[in-house]
Amino acid sequence: MNTFYEKIQDTPIIAAVSHLEKLEGALKSPCEIIFLLTGNILNLREIVKKAKDGGKDIYIHLDLMEGFSKDAIALKYIHENIKPDGIITTKSNLVKQAKEMGIFAIQRLFVIDSLSLETGIKSIRTTKPNAIEILPGIMPKVIKKINQETKIPVIAGGLINDKEDVIESLKAGAAAVSTSKEENWFL
């Protein structure tokens, strides 16, 4: 499990693949980690294999995979048969179940107001994910607060448009930045 932390320390930009046409670009990029935000029950095994064969770690956003229910059985099936490096989810129950199964779990948190921030921090304290991805990722004060309150690595994602956004997020304390903008994968 240490490889995630080592890789984001060496290469803090994560290729977020939201369309399969972008997978080749992610594989050719210097990014060591891919967040897969698309896929389905028919192609997921092939996508994960392609990423691993390309030397990349791949974390699948379980909530966005088509054809799977969002429960422990789907999680176990994906872990045992598809073998990604970990999962991303907004669902606290899936984070807990993933951790119980020894799966690296990233909890995605949408911060839209102060209530969602406080609720998210409470949830994270309970679920104790391996990392947290906050969206939108262009909120330096929120990145700092979540870092201070949880002591869990924060990944800034969403609305990361350019080099300045990447730098500002990292300066605020994000351990990494996930972005679907291909030009940012090469920064």
BELCORFEN-V351806 format. One line per field, one symbol per residue. ss: DSSP state (~ for helix, > for strand, _ for the rest). psi: psi as a letter, one per 30 degrees, with the letter a starting at -180 (. if undefined). burial: 1 if it has 9 or more other C-alpha atoms within 8 Angstrom, else 0. A space follows every 10 residues. Layout:
ss: ???
psi: ???
burial: ???
This chain:
ss: _~~~~~~~~~ __>>>>>__~ ~~~~~~~~__ __>>>>___> ___~~~~~~~ ~~~___>>>> >~~~_>____ _~~~~~~~~~ ~~___>>>>_ _~~~~~~~~~ ___>>>>>>> ___~~~~~~~ ~~~~~~~___ >>>>>____~ ~~~~~~~~~~ ___>>>>___ __~~~~~~~~ ~____>>>>_ _~~~~~_
psi: ffeeeeefee jgkkjjjfkf ffeeeeeflf kfkkjjglll fefeeeeeee eefggkkkkk jeffkkfkli aeeeeeeeef fehlfalklf jeeeeeeeee fgkkkkkkkj jfleeeeeee eeeeeefilf lkkkklghie eeeeeeeeff gkkkkklkgj faeeeeeeee efgkflkkkf jefffg.
burial: 0000001110 1111111100 0110011000 1111111111 1001101100 1100011111 1100100001 0101111110 0101111110 0101111110 0011111110 1000011001 1011001011 1111111101 0011011001 0111111111 0000110111 0111111110 0101100
